[in-house]
Amino acid sequence: MEKNSLNDHYLDLRGFVCPLNFVKCCLALENLSLNQVLKVDLDIGEAETTVMEGLKEKGYQVKISEKDSKMISLLISSDQE
């Protein structure tokens, strides 16, 4: 996947089951600095809900970049200091 100025790192987690996709997001975010963004593609449904709610609880900013009937793209950044 190509990188652009909006995201520094990318994970395609479509097809992964919960909580594996949440764990993979957390591990990737541990390696990012405060000003970097992680783009994540997920399946709609349980994966979407689990990852979004879990990351918000951990203090990350989560924004929806794209969404259709099968997948969602999230932009995740750290709001932690």
N, C-alpha and C positions, 0 to 999 in steps of 0.2 A: 504494500500500500504506500502511496506517495505521502510524503510529509508536506505540510504547508505551514504558514505562519500561525494558524490557529491552534495547532496541536504539536507537541514535541514528541509524543510517543503514542503508539497505536496498538490496541489489542482487539482481535476479532474473536469474540467468545460465543458466537452463534453455535448452537449445538451442544454447549456445555451445560451440565445440570447444576442446580443449586446444591450445596453452597460453593461448589468449586469455582464458579465464575466470580463470586464475591471475594474469595480468597485470592484468586489470581489478580484481581483489581487492587486489593490491599497490598500485595507483594510488589506490584509494579509502582504503586504510589509511594511506597517507602523509599524508592530510589530516585524520586523526582525532587527537585528543589522547589522552593515556594513559588517561583514565578513560571513554572512549567505546567503544561496541560496534558492530560491523558485523554485520548479519544478511545471510546470503547463501543463496539457493536455488540448488541445482545438480542436474543429472541424476545418477542413480546410475551408478556404473561408473568409467570413466577420469577424468572430471571430478572426481568425489568424491575419488578417491585422489590425483590430482595436486595439487589445491588443498590438501587437508588436510596431506599430507606436506610440500609446499613451504612452507606458512605456518609449520608447526611448526619446520622447519629454519631459518626466518628469525627465530624467537624469539617468534612469536605464540601465544597461548592459543586453542585451537580446541575448541569444545564442540558436540556434536550436540544441536540443539533438537528436531527432528522428523525422522522417516525413514519412508518407505513403499517400495513396490516400484518407484516411478518417480523419486522425488526425495528430496533430503535438505536440511534447513535447518541452517545452521551459525551459531553465535554466535562472533565473532572479536574478541579484544581484545589490546591490546599488553601484553607483559610486559617490554618494553624500557624502559630508563631513559635 
